[in-house]
Amino acid sequence: MKVHELIAWLQALEDQEAVVKVLHNEGGGGYYAQGGVTKEVIFDPAKHCEYTDLRDNPFARKYAYWDVRTLLLGLDEN
C-alpha cells in the first residue's frame, strides 16, 4: 500500500473521530518474554513513525534495494 492509498482509505472511514492505535513491541527479557511483549498504544508520530529512504545509499544499491522507501507505523524495540 502506498501513502496516498493509506490516506484515501483513512479518509473513507466512517468514524473520523476514532482513536488511532499501533502496536508497540518492547524488547523481552526473561524466559516468558522471549521476543518481547507487544501491546496496543495510542499512535504518537514522534515515537511510532519511521521513514526509510534508501535511494541514495550506495550499499543498498549493491543489494538491489536501491529504490526502497518505506513508512513504518508502530515500534519494535528489539
C-alpha positions in Angstrom: 0.0 0.0 0.0 1.3 3.4 -0.9 1.0 6.5 1.4 -1.7 8.1 -0.9 -3.7 4.9 -0.8 -3.5 4.8 3.0 -4.7 8.5 3.2 -7.6 7.7 0.9 -8.5 4.6 3.0 -8.4 6.6 6.2 -10.5 9.4 4.7 -13.1 6.8 3.7 -13.5 5.6 7.3 -17.0 6.4 8.7 -15.7 7.4 12.2 -13.2 10.2 11.7 -13.0 10.7 15.5 -11.8 7.2 16.2 -8.5 6.9 18.2 -5.6 5.5 16.2 -3.6 2.8 17.9 -0.5 1.0 16.7 1.5 -2.0 18.0 4.5 -1.3 20.3 6.8 -4.3 20.9 9.0 -3.9 23.9 12.2 -5.9 24.0 11.8 -9.0 26.0 13.8 -10.2 29.0 13.4 -13.4 30.9 12.0 -16.7 30.0 8.4 -15.8 29.4 9.0 -12.7 27.4 11.2 -14.2 24.6 10.8 -11.9 21.6 9.3 -9.2 23.6 5.8 -8.1 24.7 3.5 -6.4 22.2 0.8 -4.1 23.3 -1.6 -1.5 21.7 -0.7 2.1 22.2 -2.2 5.4 21.0 -0.3 6.5 17.9 2.3 9.2 18.5 4.1 10.2 15.3 7.2 11.2 17.3 7.6 7.7 18.6 5.7 5.4 16.2 6.7 6.6 12.8 9.9 5.7 10.9 10.6 6.7 7.3 13.4 5.0 5.5 14.7 6.2 2.1 17.5 4.1 0.5 17.5 5.7 -2.9 20.9 7.4 -2.3 22.5 4.7 -0.3 25.4 3.1 -2.2 25.4 0.0 0.0 21.7 -0.6 -0.7 22.3 -0.3 -4.4 24.7 -3.2 -4.2 22.0 -5.4 -2.9 19.2 -4.3 -5.2 17.4 -2.3 -2.5 18.3 1.0 -4.2 14.7 2.2 -4.7 13.3 1.2 -1.3 11.2 3.8 0.6 9.1 2.6 3.5 6.9 4.2 6.2 6.8 2.0 9.3 4.0 2.8 11.8 4.5 1.2 15.2 7.6 0.4 17.2 9.8 -2.6 17.7 12.4 -2.1 20.4 14.1 -5.5 19.7 
